[in-house]
Amino acid sequence: CLESFSERGASSWLTVLPIKEHGFTLHKGDFRDALCLRYGWSPPLLPSHCVCGHNFSVEHALNCKCGGFPSIRHNELRDITADLLTEVCHNVLIEPPLQPITG
């Protein structure tokens, strides 16, 4: 995971203009957490356990389906792709969210 932070272009988010209309803004806490991840530090105030019962770590948070980060990353890519496709296609639709299964 940390190797990706040293690849070419990985620091572009530090120099981009904060244009809200394009979604290029970070709140203070998000910026702090992103810097921690970039330098391999643990962000402050992390819980000790995940809702799934496992010990909580940055690596676990990025992969655990209970925490939602895989879904968040998926949805961000989905929305960016849909926005780009609307430039060249008509009637672009995004997938509807699935209802949670209970019972």
KEGUZA-973311 format. One record per atom (N, C-alpha, C, CB): residue in one letter; y, x, z. Coordinates in steps of 0.1 Angstrom, whole numbers, padded with zeros to 4 digits, always signed. Atoms other than C-alpha are relative to their C-alpha. Glycine has a CB too. Layout:
AYXZ;...
//
This chain:
C-0012+0008+0000;C+0000+0000+0000;C+0013+0009+0000;C+0000-0009+0012;L-0012-0008-0001;L+0025+0027+0009;L+0002+0009-0012;L-0001+0009+0013;E-0002-0008+0012;E+0019+0047-0023;E+0009-0007-0010;E-0013+0003-0006;S-0008+0007+0009;S+0036+0019-0042;S+0015+0001+0002;S-0004-0015+0000;F-0014-0001-0003;F+0068+0025-0024;F+0006+0013-0005;F+0002+0000+0015;S-0005-0012+0006;S+0071+0060-0039;S+0000+0001-0015;S-0008+0012+0006;E+0001+0000+0015;E+0065+0050-0075;E+0014-0002-0006;E-0009-0011-0005;R-0013+0001+0007;R+0093+0050-0101;R+0005-0015+0000;R-0002+0005-0015;G-0006+0014+0000;G+0116+0020-0097;G-0001-0007+0013;G-0005-0008-0011;A+0002+0006-0012;A+0105+0013-0062;A+0012-0002+0009;A-0011+0007+0008;S-0012+0000-0008;S+0139+0019-0048;S+0011-0008-0007;S+0005+0013+0004;S-0011+0007+0007;S+0158-0003-0073;S+0006-0011+0008;S-0006-0006-0013;W-0005+0011-0009;W+0162-0031-0047;W+0012+0005+0009;W-0011-0006+0008;L-0011-0005-0008;L+0185-0007-0028;L+0013+0001-0007;L-0004+0014+0005;T-0012-0002+0008;T+0210-0004-0056;T+0004-0012-0008;T-0001+0012-0009;V-0003+0012+0008;V+0210-0038-0072;V+0012-0007+0007;V-0012-0010-0001;L-0012+0008-0005;L+0242-0059-0068;L-0005-0013+0006;L+0010-0003-0011;P+0005+0012-0006;P+0237-0088-0044;P+0006-0012-0006;P+0004+0001+0015;I-0004+0012+0008;I+0242-0116-0069;I-0008-0012+0004;I+0000+0002-0015;K+0007+0011-0006;K+0232-0148-0051;K-0006-0009-0011;K+0009-0008+0009;E+0005+0009+0010;E+0228-0168-0083;E-0013+0005-0007;E+0011-0002-0011;H+0012-0005+0006;H+0201-0145-0095;H-0011+0003+0011;H+0003+0013-0007;G+0010-0002-0011;G+0183-0144-0061;G+0000+0015+0005;G-0013-0004-0004;F+0000-0014-0004;F+0193-0108-0054;F+0008+0002+0013;F+0007+0009-0011;T-0006-0002-0013;T+0203-0112-0018;T-0011+0002+0011;T+0009-0012+0004;L+0010-0002-0011;L+0186-0101+0014;L+0008-0003+0013;L-0006+0014+0000;H-0006+0002-0013;H+0194-0113+0049;H-0003+0013+0008;H-0007-0012+0008;K+0001-0012-0008;K+0198-0086+0076;K-0014+0003+0004;K+0009-0001+0012;G+0014-0002-0005;G+0163-0091+0090;G-0009+0004-0011;G-0005-0012+0007;D+0008-0003+0011;D+0147-0090+0056;D+0002+0015-0005;D+0003-0010-0012;F-0004-0013+0004;F+0166-0058+0047;F-0007+0010+0010;F+0015+0002+0000;R+0006-0008-0010;R+0155-0042+0080;R-0015+0002-0001;R+0003-0005+0014;D+0014+0000+0002;D+0119-0052+0075;D-0004+0008-0013;D-0006-0014+0000;A+0003-0007+0013;A+0119-0039+0039;A+0002+0015+0002;A+0009-0005-0011;L-0002-0015-0003;L+0133-0005+0051;L-0012+0005+0008;L+0013+0002+0007;C+0012-0005-0008;C+0105-0003+0077;C-0012+0001-0008;C-0002-0011+0012;L+0011-0001+0009;L+0079-0010+0051;L+0001+0012-0009;L-0002-0013-0008;R-0002-0012+0009;R+0094+0016+0028;R-0003+0013+0006;R+0015+0000-0005;Y+0002-0013-0007;Y+0092+0043+0054;Y-0012+0001+0008;Y+0012+0003+0008;G+0013+0000-0007;G+0059+0033+0069;G+0002-0003+0015;G-0007+0013-0002;W-0002+0003-0013;W+0074+0021+0101;W-0005-0015+0002;W+0015+0001+0004;S+0004+0014-0003;S+0062-0011+0119;S+0013-0008+0003;S-0010+0000+0012;P-0012+0008-0003;P+0089-0038+0118;P-0001-0005+0014;P+0000-0012-0010;P-0001+0004-0014;P+0101-0049+0152;P-0005-0014+0002;P+0014+0002+0006;L+0004+0014-0005;L+0088-0080+0171;L-0011-0006-0008;L+0012-0009-0002;L+0012+0005+0006;L+0055-0083+0153;L-0009-0006+0011;L-0008+0011-0008;P+0009+0005-0010;P+0030-0105+0171;P-0012+0009+0001;P-0005-0015-0004;S+0012-0009-0002;S-0002-0089+0185;S-0012-0006-0008;S-0003+0001+0014;H+0011+0006+0006;H-0025-0114+0169;H+0005-0010-0011;H-0010-0008+0010;C-0003+0010+0010;C-0025-0135+0137;C-0006-0014+0004;C-0006+0005-0014;V+0005+0014-0003;V-0031-0173+0137;V-0015-0001-0004;V+0008-0010-0008;C+0014+0000+0004;C-0065-0165+0121;C-0009+0006+0011;C-0002+0007-0013;G+0008-0006-0011;G-0075-0146+0153;G-0001+0015-0001;G-0013-0006+0000;H+0000-0015+0001;H-0074-0110+0139;H+0012+0007+0006;H-0002+0003-0015;N-0012-0007-0004;N-0052-0083+0152;N+0010+0001-0011;N-0005+0015+0004;F-0010+0001+0010;F-0019-0084+0135;F+0005+0014-0004;F+0012-0009+0005;S-0005-0013+0005;S-0007-0055+0113;S+0008-0004-0013;S-0011+0011-0002;V-0006+0003+0012;V+0015-0052+0083;V-0010-0002-0011;V+0010+0012-0004;E+0010+0001+0010;E-0015-0047+0061;E-0007-0014+0000;E-0011+0011+0001;H+0007+0013-0001;H-0032-0078+0075;H+0010-0011-0004;H-0004-0002+0015;A-0009+0011+0003;A+0000-0099+0071;A+0002-0001-0015;A+0014+0003+0006;L-0001+0000+0014;L+0002-0089+0034;L-0012-0006-0007;L+0003+0014-0005;N+0012+0005+0006;N-0033-0101+0028;N-0006-0012+0006;N-0010+0011+0000;C+0006+0012-0006;C-0042-0129+0052;C+0005-0013-0006;C+0004+0000+0015;K-0003+0013+0006;K-0043-0163+0036;K+0006-0010+0010;K-0012-0006-0006;C-0006+0009-0010;C-0034-0180+0069;C+0015+0002+0002;C-0007+0003+0014;G-0014-0003-0002;G+0000-0162+0071;G+0008-0005-0012;G+0002+0014+0002;G-0007+0005+0012;G+0010-0173+0036;G+0006+0010-0009;G+0010-0009+0005;F-0006-0010+0009;F+0022-0140+0022;F-0006+0001-0014;F+0000+0013+0007;P+0005+0000+0014;P-0002-0140-0007;P+0005-0012-0008;P-0016-0001+0000;S-0005+0012+0006;S+0009-0176-0015;S+0015+0002-0004;S-0002-0012+0008;I-0014-0002+0002;I+0046-0166-0012;I+0002+0009-0012;I+0007+0006+0012;R-0001-0010+0011;R+0041-0136-0036;R-0004-0007-0013;R-0008+0012+0002;H+0005+0007+0012;H+0022-0158-0060;H+0011-0010-0005;H-0013-0008+0003;N-0010+0010+0004;N+0049-0185-0060;N+0013+0006-0005;N+0003-0009+0012;E-0012-0007+0005;E+0077-0160-0065;E-0002+0004-0014;E+0003+0012+0009;L+0004-0004+0014;L+0059-0146-0096;L+0000-0013-0009;L-0013+0007+0000;R+0001+0013+0008;R+0052-0182-0108;R+0014-0005-0004;R-0007-0011+0008;D-0014+0005+0003;D+0089-0192-0105;D+0007+0009-0009;D+0007-0001+0013;I-0007-0010+0009;I+0102-0160-0122;I-0006-0002-0014;I-0002+0014+0005;T+0006+0002+0013;T+0077-0165-0150;T+0005-0013-0007;T-0015+0000+0001;A-0005+0013+0005;A+0087-0202-0154;A+0014+0001-0004;A-0002-0011+0011;D-0014-0001+0003;D+0124-0193-0154;D+0001+0008-0014;D+0008+0007+0010;L-0001-0008+0013;L+0118-0167-0182;L-0005-0008-0011;L-0008+0013+0002;L+0005+0008+0011;L+0097-0191-0202;L+0009-0011-0005;L-0013-0006+0004;T-0009+0011+0004;T+0124-0218-0201;T+0010+0005-0011;T+0007-0005+0012;E-0009-0006+0009;E+0145-0194-0222;E-0005-0001-0015;E+0003+0015+0003;V+0006+0000+0014;V+0120-0196-0252;V-0009-0012-0002;V-0007+0012-0002;C+0009+0011+0001;C+0099-0227-0245;C+0006-0013+0005;C-0013+0003+0008;H-0004+0013-0004;H+0104-0264-0240;H-0010-0006+0010;H+0002-0010-0011;N+0009+0007-0010;N+0090-0285-0211;N-0009+0009+0008;N-0009-0010-0007;V+0008-0009-0008;V+0079-0256-0189;V-0001-0007+0014;V+0008+0014+0002;L+0003+0006-0013;L+0062-0270-0158;L-0007+0010+0009;L-0009-0013-0002;I+0007-0008-0009;I+0051-0252-0127;I-0012-0008+0006;I+0009+0006+0011;E+0011+0007-0006;E+0018-0260-0110;E+0004-0007+0013;E-0012+0010+0003;P-0004+0008-0012;P+0021-0287-0083;P-0007+0007+0012;P-0004-0015-0001;P+0006-0006-0012;P+0014-0275-0047;P-0012-0008+0003;P+0010+0001+0012;L+0012+0007-0004;L-0021-0283-0035;L+0002-0005+0015;L-0012+0009+0000;Q-0001+0005-0014;Q-0024-0305-0004;Q-0011+0007+0008;Q-0002-0016+0000;P+0010-0007-0008;P-0041-0288+0025;P-0013-0010+0003;P+0006+0004+0014;I+0012+0008-0003;I-0077-0299+0031;I-0003-0001+0015;I-0013+0007-0008;T+0003+0002-0014;T-0084-0313+0065;T-0012-0008+0002;T+0012-0007+0007;G+0012+0008-0002;G-0114-0328+0081;G-0011+0007+0004;G-0003-0008-0011;
//
